[in-house]
């Protein structure tokens, strides 16, 4: 598997990204702790696991795993010239150029949240939870749009708010809300729009590529916080 190391942001913006992420680490950590304690995990174990998940999410933000390579051939007419008795004679021919798009998944921004959501889903899975994930996916897809050379964008608070409201189908609470938010965002914002994204022939696409500030990661954290209001 091809691994691509790419910082979510560069230069001064990258320094601000790292600094803000460090400042928000306690907030992210205690959000995970709250979720883990909701499934009956011991407080100390929840604290250690929540801290580990938060640290690993930040540390692996630059790591992208290429999961699929899309190759295309672009055919172009070319005219060569052969000189015969001092006269250039055109010789047309067709050449092709191969273009590749690498589709990857970011470890900190997508793999880790998805792993946590999957672990939690095994504890609370029900048909109602499945319905809430599907409903959230559709609604998040409807609020998202694809911007060329940027990727998929959604209103910042739309996915977590949608997740909180839709998760009420499965009884609400931080666990079902987190699972609904993560799966709903991955499906609705990223996977459902992937055909539109690759249509622009980008050389590299990363699901969750903004790291801990990607919509997948933030949707889970913010949705967990908002679930306490319902």
N, C-alpha and C positions, 0 to 999 in steps of 0.2 A: 504494500500500500504506500502510495506517495504521500509524503508529509511536506506541507508548505508552511514555513514560518513567516508570518506577516503581522506586523503590529497593526492593531485596529486604527490607530491614529499616529501621525508623525509630527516631528518638530515640537513647537510650543504646545500645540494641541495635544500631542502625545503626553507631554509632561503633565498638563492639566488633567488629562484622562486618568493617568496613573495616580495622581494626587487625590483626585475626587474619589476614585475607586477605593483607595486606602481609607479615606475619611468615612466612606459609607460602609466599610466592611462590618463594623459592629451592627449596623442596621440590617444588612443582608444576613449576617450570622444569626441574629436573634429571630429573624423571620423564619429561617430554617428550623431553629430550635423549637419555635412555637408549633410549626407543622409536625415535627417529629414527636413532640410530646403529646400531640393530639391523637397519635396512634398507640399511645401507651408506653412509649419508650422511656426508660429511666432518665431523669433530668440530667445526670452527669454524662450518660452516653449520648443523649441528644445534644448536649453542649459540645462534646468532643467531635461528634459527627458533623454538627452544624458548622463548627469552626473549620474543620477539614474541608468540607464542601466549598465553603466560601473562599478559603485560601487557594484551593486547587482551581477554582473557577477563574480567579484573578491571574494565577500563575500560568495557566494554560490558555489564556486569551489569545496569544499570538499563534497558537498551534491549530493548523487546519489539516484535516485528513481528506485526501481526494478519494471520493467514492465512485466517481464515474467520469469518463473522458468522452466527450462528444467530438467526433471527427467529421469534417466536411471537406469536399473537394470543390474548388472553385475553378471552372474552366474559362480560359481566356484565349481569344484568337491572337496569334502572333504572326508577323510577316517577316520572313528572312529573305535575303537577297543573294542570288548566285550570279556571279559575273560570267557571262558567256560572250566570248569575242569582244570583250570590253563593254558589253551592255549589261546592266544590272537587271536580272529577271526575278520578279517577286515570287516567293514560294510560301504560300500561307500554310499554317499548321495550328493545331490546338495544343496548348499546354495546360496543366492544372497545378494549382497551388493548394496544399492541404492546410486547413485551418482547424485548430483544436480549442475546445472550451473545457476547462477543468471545473467540475462541480465538486465542492468540498463541504465538509461540515466542521464548524469550529468546536474545539473541545470545551473551552470554558463557557462559550455562549450558547451551546446547543447540546453537546453530548452529555455533560454533567447534569444540566437541568432535566434532560430526557431520562437519564438513569434514575435520578431522584423521583421523578414523576412516575416512572414505571414501578419502582419499589413501593411507592405509596399506593399505587393503583392495585397492587396485589393484596393490600390490606382492606381496601374499601370497594373493590370492584362490584358493580351491580349493573343490570340493564339500564337503570336510570342514569348512572354515571356515563355509560356509553352514549346515551341520548344527549346528555349535556355536552359531551365532547363534540359530537357531530353538529349540534346546534351552534355551539360557539365557533366551530370551524367555518360554518357557512356565513355567520354574521361577521366574523373578522375578515373573511375573504371579501365580503361586500364593502367593507370600509377601507380596504387596502387598494393601492394602485402601484403600478410598476413605472418607475422613472428611469429612462435610459441612462446608462453610465453611473447610476446610483444604486438601483435595486428596488426592492419592495419597501414601500413606506406606508405607515398607518398613523392616524392621530395617536399621540403618545399615550393617552389614558383610555383609548377605546378598547383594546384587548382586555386589560384587567377589569374594567367596568362590565364588559360583556361577560367575562368569565364569572364574576361575582353573581350577576343576576341569573345567568343560565344555570350555574351550579346549584341554585335553589331547587332545581328539578331533582337533584340527587341528595337533597337534604341540607345543602349549604355547608358551612364550616371551612376551616383553613385547608384541610386535606383535599376534599373534593374540589375546592376552588383552585388550589395549586395545580392539581392534575388537569383540570379543565383548561386552565390558563395556558399551561405549557403545551399540551397536545393541541389545543385549539389554535394557538399561535403558529406552531410548526406546520400544521396542516393548512389552516386558512390563509396565512400570510405567505408562507414559503413554498410548500409543496404544490398547492393549488395554482400558484402563479409561476411555477417553474417554467412551463412552456412559453409563457410570455417573456420571461427573463432571457432564456437562451435564444429566443427569436432575434434578439439584438446582437447575437454573436459575441458576447463578452469573452475575453480570454480566461477569466477566472471568476467563479461565483462561489461564495461561502455562506452556507446557512448558519446563522448565528455569528456572522463575522465581526460584529461590533463588540464581541466579548461580553463582559458583565453589563454593558449598556445596550446590548442588543434587545430587541423586543421580546424574544423568547424568555430570556433571563429575567428582565424587569417585569414582564407580565406576571410571572409566577410570584415574584416577591411582592409587588404592589397589590396583586389580587388577594394574597394572603392577608395583607394589612387591611384592605377594604372589607374583607369578609367578616372582620370583627365588628363592623358597623351594622351588620344585618342579623 
